[in-house]
């Protein structure tokens, strides 16, 4: 699969990840403005479970109608809570959703590369390292903020308690460990201008790498 995704042309695939509330979408937007088309795994994950899709049907058959909202769409929060506590159920859910996610991902990569064989394609995946997906990318970028800042942003963003925020972080690999996997680290704890300078530097470096 990795060979198919990386292709034989001059495309460059950049995996973009980080901790929760680290500002990944801000960095991804900056890269997009510089010319890097974006593939959003979260968006694909939502699309493959829309009513009528094969994964949607499999989920209902296995989990029952308790995971549906009143309008018939999937209650993703409820489903997350169920699989968060049960490893076996999480694996089952992944067996329904992962194949169509990867199929759509490959389709989007090839569509972009067909239009521009020189494209630097950024792929935003929240749990990239946790899911061991590093092998699919030429380079990996981590958006970093310290853990205490992650907790503060989560409390403010989602209106949750400090304890709840800490629990969410526990389910992810600590941000300081993720950094060890990165080719590039964007420190996003400062101003927008400081972040943009770092993103510009990464962009120039990627362009040079591609020319080699």
One Martini backbone bead per residue (centre of mass of N, CA, C, O) as a GRO file, in nm:
protein
  212
    1UNK     BB    1   0.057   0.062  -0.021
    2UNK     BB    2   0.290   0.270   0.008
    3UNK     BB    3   0.381   0.263  -0.290
    4UNK     BB    4   0.115   0.359  -0.414
    5UNK     BB    5   0.105   0.632  -0.264
    6UNK     BB    6   0.398   0.743  -0.340
    7UNK     BB    7   0.481   0.658  -0.605
    8UNK     BB    8   0.666   0.750  -0.929
    9UNK     BB    9   0.675   1.031  -0.892
   10UNK     BB   10   0.713   1.372  -0.739
   11UNK     BB   11   0.569   1.328  -0.499
   12UNK     BB   12   0.485   1.458  -0.161
   13UNK     BB   13   0.431   1.313   0.157
   14UNK     BB   14   0.268   1.477   0.437
   15UNK     BB   15   0.246   1.421   0.767
   16UNK     BB   16  -0.009   1.558   0.988
   17UNK     BB   17   0.040   1.621   1.339
   18UNK     BB   18  -0.063   1.581   1.693
   19UNK     BB   19  -0.210   1.707   1.940
   20UNK     BB   20  -0.463   1.792   2.106
   21UNK     BB   21  -0.504   2.132   2.059
   22UNK     BB   22  -0.231   2.228   1.881
   23UNK     BB   23  -0.303   2.340   1.573
   24UNK     BB   24  -0.322   2.180   1.298
   25UNK     BB   25  -0.520   2.348   1.118
   26UNK     BB   26  -0.348   2.602   1.105
   27UNK     BB   27  -0.102   2.474   0.964
   28UNK     BB   28  -0.254   2.351   0.723
   29UNK     BB   29  -0.354   2.624   0.612
   30UNK     BB   30  -0.075   2.744   0.556
   31UNK     BB   31   0.016   2.524   0.357
   32UNK     BB   32  -0.213   2.567   0.155
   33UNK     BB   33  -0.135   2.864   0.083
   34UNK     BB   34   0.154   2.756  -0.032
   35UNK     BB   35   0.043   2.466  -0.201
   36UNK     BB   36  -0.087   2.236  -0.010
   37UNK     BB   37  -0.273   1.993  -0.040
   38UNK     BB   38  -0.557   1.850   0.141
   39UNK     BB   39  -0.597   1.562   0.354
   40UNK     BB   40  -0.879   1.459   0.557
   41UNK     BB   41  -0.938   1.204   0.771
   42UNK     BB   42  -1.184   1.305   0.929
   43UNK     BB   43  -1.364   1.352   0.686
   44UNK     BB   44  -1.357   1.066   0.573
   45UNK     BB   45  -1.464   0.927   0.834
   46UNK     BB   46  -1.745   1.066   0.805
   47UNK     BB   47  -1.827   0.976   0.513
   48UNK     BB   48  -1.817   0.648   0.552
   49UNK     BB   49  -2.077   0.687   0.782
   50UNK     BB   50  -2.299   0.746   0.608
   51UNK     BB   51  -2.592   0.703   0.510
   52UNK     BB   52  -2.570   0.398   0.306
   53UNK     BB   53  -2.309   0.306   0.381
   54UNK     BB   54  -2.146   0.020   0.449
   55UNK     BB   55  -2.035   0.101   0.735
   56UNK     BB   56  -2.304   0.186   0.854
   57UNK     BB   57  -2.443  -0.092   0.837
   58UNK     BB   58  -2.233  -0.249   1.009
   59UNK     BB   59  -2.265  -0.084   1.269
   60UNK     BB   60  -2.565  -0.140   1.322
   61UNK     BB   61  -2.548  -0.449   1.327
   62UNK     BB   62  -2.347  -0.449   1.576
   63UNK     BB   63  -2.451  -0.195   1.778
   64UNK     BB   64  -2.703  -0.069   1.694
   65UNK     BB   65  -2.943   0.200   1.734
   66UNK     BB   66  -2.795   0.350   1.978
   67UNK     BB   67  -2.584   0.503   1.758
   68UNK     BB   68  -2.819   0.695   1.693
   69UNK     BB   69  -2.976   0.954   1.579
   70UNK     BB   70  -3.277   1.094   1.507
   71UNK     BB   71  -3.186   1.132   1.188
   72UNK     BB   72  -2.988   0.855   1.145
   73UNK     BB   73  -2.728   0.934   1.231
   74UNK     BB   74  -2.427   0.915   1.366
   75UNK     BB   75  -2.311   0.883   1.703
   76UNK     BB   76  -1.989   0.948   1.759
   77UNK     BB   77  -1.972   0.988   2.065
   78UNK     BB   78  -2.105   0.726   2.155
   79UNK     BB   79  -1.914   0.536   2.003
   80UNK     BB   80  -1.654   0.629   2.138
   81UNK     BB   81  -1.732   0.541   2.425
   82UNK     BB   82  -1.757   0.240   2.368
   83UNK     BB   83  -1.461   0.191   2.237
   84UNK     BB   84  -1.283   0.316   2.462
   85UNK     BB   85  -1.354   0.059   2.669
   86UNK     BB   86  -1.333  -0.148   2.402
   87UNK     BB   87  -1.114  -0.316   2.215
   88UNK     BB   88  -1.287  -0.511   2.043
   89UNK     BB   89  -1.484  -0.292   1.936
   90UNK     BB   90  -1.272  -0.116   1.805
   91UNK     BB   91  -1.172  -0.325   1.599
   92UNK     BB   92  -1.444  -0.359   1.462
   93UNK     BB   93  -1.479  -0.072   1.366
   94UNK     BB   94  -1.216  -0.064   1.198
   95UNK     BB   95  -1.306  -0.293   0.998
   96UNK     BB   96  -1.526  -0.098   0.870
   97UNK     BB   97  -1.358   0.186   0.818
   98UNK     BB   98  -1.067   0.154   0.699
   99UNK     BB   99  -1.097   0.057   0.406
  100UNK     BB  100  -1.260   0.312   0.297
  101UNK     BB  101  -1.052   0.521   0.384
  102UNK     BB  102  -0.806   0.418   0.213
  103UNK     BB  103  -0.947   0.431  -0.059
  104UNK     BB  104  -1.004   0.739  -0.056
  105UNK     BB  105  -0.718   0.832  -0.011
  106UNK     BB  106  -0.593   0.714  -0.271
  107UNK     BB  107  -0.777   0.865  -0.464
  108UNK     BB  108  -0.686   1.155  -0.380
  109UNK     BB  109  -0.386   1.131  -0.435
  110UNK     BB  110  -0.408   1.056  -0.741
  111UNK     BB  111  -0.569   1.304  -0.828
  112UNK     BB  112  -0.354   1.514  -0.752
  113UNK     BB  113  -0.105   1.382  -0.909
  114UNK     BB  114  -0.231   1.401  -1.191
  115UNK     BB  115  -0.239   1.716  -1.194
  116UNK     BB  116   0.038   1.704  -0.987
  117UNK     BB  117   0.347   1.545  -0.975
  118UNK     BB  118   0.468   1.792  -0.769
  119UNK     BB  119   0.316   1.747  -0.520
  120UNK     BB  120   0.248   1.864  -0.191
  121UNK     BB  121   0.099   1.640   0.031
  122UNK     BB  122  -0.127   1.683   0.288
  123UNK     BB  123  -0.191   1.472   0.586
  124UNK     BB  124  -0.448   1.472   0.821
  125UNK     BB  125  -0.370   1.295   1.138
  126UNK     BB  126  -0.428   1.264   1.462
  127UNK     BB  127  -0.337   0.926   1.495
  128UNK     BB  128  -0.076   0.846   1.336
  129UNK     BB  129   0.123   0.715   1.543
  130UNK     BB  130  -0.078   0.524   1.692
  131UNK     BB  131  -0.138   0.381   1.392
  132UNK     BB  132   0.125   0.336   1.226
  133UNK     BB  133   0.150   0.554   0.946
  134UNK     BB  134   0.442   0.649   0.860
  135UNK     BB  135   0.503   0.464   0.599
  136UNK     BB  136   0.315   0.657   0.397
  137UNK     BB  137   0.553   0.872   0.429
  138UNK     BB  138   0.813   1.086   0.367
  139UNK     BB  139   0.700   1.293   0.588
  140UNK     BB  140   0.695   1.440   0.929
  141UNK     BB  141   0.458   1.648   1.110
  142UNK     BB  142   0.466   1.830   1.419
  143UNK     BB  143   0.240   1.972   1.643
  144UNK     BB  144   0.347   2.183   1.918
  145UNK     BB  145   0.249   2.160   2.265
  146UNK     BB  146   0.229   2.171   2.576
  147UNK     BB  147   0.040   1.990   2.789
  148UNK     BB  148  -0.080   2.225   2.964
  149UNK     BB  149  -0.188   2.372   2.707
  150UNK     BB  150  -0.374   2.155   2.608
  151UNK     BB  151  -0.561   2.154   2.853
  152UNK     BB  152  -0.647   2.451   2.840
  153UNK     BB  153  -0.769   2.438   2.549
  154UNK     BB  154  -0.977   2.214   2.602
  155UNK     BB  155  -1.142   2.357   2.820
  156UNK     BB  156  -1.216   2.599   2.637
  157UNK     BB  157  -1.326   2.452   2.378
  158UNK     BB  158  -1.522   2.213   2.539
  159UNK     BB  159  -1.611   2.266   2.837
  160UNK     BB  160  -1.417   2.113   3.042
  161UNK     BB  161  -1.252   1.948   3.262
  162UNK     BB  162  -0.941   1.876   3.374
  163UNK     BB  163  -0.990   1.571   3.399
  164UNK     BB  164  -1.102   1.520   3.116
  165UNK     BB  165  -0.858   1.627   2.961
  166UNK     BB  166  -0.652   1.426   3.081
  167UNK     BB  167  -0.795   1.169   2.973
  168UNK     BB  168  -0.766   1.228   2.673
  169UNK     BB  169  -0.453   1.235   2.675
  170UNK     BB  170  -0.410   0.938   2.775
  171UNK     BB  171  -0.512   0.814   2.487
  172UNK     BB  172  -0.246   0.941   2.405
  173UNK     BB  173   0.043   1.012   2.295
  174UNK     BB  174   0.276   1.185   2.408
  175UNK     BB  175   0.399   1.466   2.266
  176UNK     BB  176   0.704   1.412   2.335
  177UNK     BB  177   0.704   1.137   2.180
  178UNK     BB  178   0.617   1.223   1.895
  179UNK     BB  179   0.866   1.397   1.821
  180UNK     BB  180   1.055   1.143   1.762
  181UNK     BB  181   0.904   1.102   1.462
  182UNK     BB  182   1.000   1.367   1.344
  183UNK     BB  183   1.111   1.591   1.087
  184UNK     BB  184   0.901   1.809   1.190
  185UNK     BB  185   0.865   2.102   1.414
  186UNK     BB  186   0.589   2.286   1.538
  187UNK     BB  187   0.576   2.567   1.738
  188UNK     BB  188   0.243   2.667   1.886
  189UNK     BB  189   0.282   2.868   2.159
  190UNK     BB  190   0.281   3.122   2.008
  191UNK     BB  191   0.253   3.311   1.758
  192UNK     BB  192   0.141   3.327   1.439
  193UNK     BB  193   0.406   3.436   1.321
  194UNK     BB  194   0.593   3.215   1.434
  195UNK     BB  195   0.453   2.983   1.294
  196UNK     BB  196   0.482   3.082   0.998
  197UNK     BB  197   0.788   3.078   0.982
  198UNK     BB  198   0.814   2.770   1.021
  199UNK     BB  199   0.639   2.685   0.779
  200UNK     BB  200   0.812   2.821   0.561
  201UNK     BB  201   1.065   2.654   0.617
  202UNK     BB  202   0.942   2.379   0.554
  203UNK     BB  203   0.856   2.440   0.264
  204UNK     BB  204   1.140   2.494   0.150
  205UNK     BB  205   1.257   2.217   0.228
  206UNK     BB  206   1.062   2.046   0.056
  207UNK     BB  207   1.139   2.167  -0.218
  208UNK     BB  208   1.434   2.075  -0.206
  209UNK     BB  209   1.387   1.770  -0.172
  210UNK     BB  210   1.238   1.737  -0.448
  211UNK     BB  211   1.492   1.821  -0.633
  212UNK     BB  212   1.691   1.569  -0.569
   0.00000   0.00000   0.00000
